[in-house]
Amino acid sequence: MQVTIDQNNEYTLALEFMGKRHGGYWLELINRATGHVKIMTAPRKDLFDGVKISHAIKWLGNEQWKPMYKAGVK
């Protein structure tokens, strides 16, 4: 189940438990216009407590955008 942590006109920041086999929790920075994402994983949910879009943009700055959702859906 995906939970929206933060959202603005440009991005949605969502957290989803993907199971231990897929890295535990996925923090997804979603570009709302394109549906592309940048993903950070962690084994525990509490590692993402208090995270905002500005944090995710800084942390994931060097990652490539990957298509995942339909444009304009999230």
C-alpha positions as CSV (number, residue, x, y, z in Angstrom):
1,M,0.0,0.0,0.0
2,Q,1.4,3.4,-1.0
3,V,1.2,6.3,1.3
4,T,1.7,9.9,0.2
5,I,4.1,11.7,2.5
6,D,4.3,15.1,0.7
7,Q,3.0,16.6,-2.5
8,N,3.1,19.9,-4.4
9,N,2.2,20.9,-8.0
10,E,5.3,19.3,-9.4
11,Y,6.1,16.2,-7.3
12,T,4.5,13.5,-5.1
13,L,6.6,11.9,-2.4
14,A,5.3,8.4,-1.6
15,L,6.3,5.5,0.7
16,E,5.5,1.9,-0.1
17,F,6.4,-1.4,1.5
18,M,7.7,-3.7,-1.3
19,G,8.7,-6.6,0.9
20,K,12.2,-7.7,2.0
21,R,13.0,-9.2,-1.3
22,H,12.7,-5.9,-3.1
23,G,14.6,-3.8,-0.5
24,G,11.9,-3.2,2.1
25,Y,10.5,0.3,1.9
26,W,10.6,2.4,-1.3
27,L,10.6,6.2,-1.1
28,E,9.4,7.3,-4.5
29,L,9.9,10.9,-5.8
30,I,7.3,11.0,-8.5
31,N,7.2,13.7,-11.2
32,R,3.5,14.4,-11.5
33,A,3.7,15.7,-15.1
34,T,5.6,12.7,-16.6
35,G,4.9,9.9,-14.1
36,H,8.6,9.2,-13.9
37,V,10.2,8.3,-10.6
38,K,13.4,8.3,-8.6
39,I,13.5,5.6,-5.9
40,M,15.4,5.2,-2.6
41,T,15.1,2.0,-0.5
42,A,15.6,1.3,3.2
43,P,14.9,-1.8,5.3
44,R,12.9,0.2,7.9
45,K,10.1,2.7,7.6
46,D,11.4,4.9,10.4
47,L,14.4,5.8,8.3
48,F,12.1,8.0,6.2
49,D,10.3,9.7,9.1
50,G,10.1,13.5,8.5
51,V,11.3,13.4,4.9
52,K,10.0,16.1,2.6
53,I,10.2,16.6,-1.1
54,S,13.2,19.0,-0.7
55,H,15.2,16.2,1.0
56,A,14.4,13.6,-1.6
57,I,15.4,16.0,-4.4
58,K,18.8,16.6,-2.8
59,W,19.4,12.9,-2.0
60,L,18.3,11.6,-5.4
61,G,19.9,14.4,-7.5
62,N,22.3,12.0,-9.3
63,E,19.7,9.3,-10.0
64,Q,18.1,9.0,-13.4
65,W,14.3,9.4,-13.8
66,K,12.6,6.1,-14.6
67,P,9.2,5.7,-16.2
68,M,6.7,4.0,-13.8
69,Y,3.3,5.7,-13.8
70,K,1.1,7.3,-16.4
71,A,1.7,11.0,-16.9
72,G,-0.6,13.2,-14.8
73,V,-2.0,10.4,-12.8
74,K,-0.2,10.8,-9.4
